[in-house]
Amino acid sequence: MSYALIRARRETRLDLAAFARESGTHPELIRRLVALGVLDARRDAAGELWFPPGQLAALGRVQRLRAGFALSYAAVGLVTGLLDRIAALEAALRSAQIRQGGRPLGAAGQPPRRPGG
């Protein structure tokens, strides 16, 4: 069974105040993370920040990396970028193998383990 790390919301985007409230994070820290490119946000005509709800999960990932590895926020941005790139490359490798009729590889480029093996 799996559980969501965040509550599902119906809004298609959150303003800075709502994003801060939902994440329990100070708005100034959120602005810093946007400036560093760690979080994605759009600005409206008035210059206000708006976040897609998926950025709540991204912020959770940032907070877990920062707490678990004592990284600076700039370093967290680098690590998340590398992790996203690795995931994209692994997905491309799996789809290429499936198209060629081979068995897809698991997460670290290894064949998936069989139960009990």
N, C-alpha and C positions, 0 to 999 in steps of 0.2 A: 504494500500500500504506500502511496506517496502523498505528501502534504504540500500545499503551496507555502512558499516562504513569505508571501504577501497576501493581503486581502484583495480579492477581485473587485474592481471598480467599474462603474458604467461610463464614467466620463472618458472622452477620447483624449483629453489632455488636462494637465493640472497646472495652475499658476504657481508661482514660487511659494506663496503662503500655504497653499494646500499641499504642495509637495513636501515642504518642511514639516508640516503638521503630520502628514501620513508617515513620513520616514523618521520623525523624532529627531531631526537634524536642524541645527541652526541655519537660518537662511544665508548668512554670510559665508558659511562653509560651503553651502551649495553653490553660491556664486563663484567661489574660488575653484571648485571642481569643474564648473562649466568653463571658466577661463583657462584652466589647465587642459581642457579637452577630455577630461575623464568622464563627464556626463554630457549627454546631448540635449540641447534645448533650442527652441526657436524663439526669436524675438518678434513681437508684434509691432505695429506702427508706432506705438507709444514707447517701445523699448523694453516692455515687460517680458520676462522669461516665461515660457510655457514648455511643459515636459510631457512626453508621452508616458502613459502609466508604466510601460516596461522599464523606464529608467529607475523606478523604485527597486526593481530587482538588481539593476546595475549598481545602484548605490549600496545595496546590501552586500554585493560581491566586493565592492571597494572596501567597505567597513570590515568584512571578514579578512581580506588580504592584509589590510593595515594592522588589525589586531593580531592576526596569526603570525605575521612575519616582521612586524615593526618597521614597515616601509614608509617612506615619505609619500605624500600624495602624488608627487610627480613620478616616483618610482612605481606606484600602484598603476598609474596610467600606462606606463611602459609594459608592465607585467600583464595587464588586462589586454592590451593590444597584441602582445605575443601569444597569449592563451587563445584569443579569438582567431588569430592567424593559424595556429596549430590546428584548431578545431576545423577551420575551413579546408586546410590541406588534407586532413584525415578524411573529411567527408568527400572531397574530390577523389581521393585515392580509392575509397570504398566504392563510389559510383563508377569509376573507371574499371575496377575489377569486376563489378557486377555486369557491366556492359560487355566485358570480354569473356564472361562465363566462368570466371574464377570465384573462389570463395572470398568474401570480404574479410579484411583484416580488422582486428579489434582496436582498442584505443591507442596502444603504443606501437602500432604497426605489426603486432603479433597476431597470429591466428586466434580466434576466440576460443576460450577454454570450454571444454565439454564438461557437463555436470559429472562430478566424481573423478575428474581427471586432472 
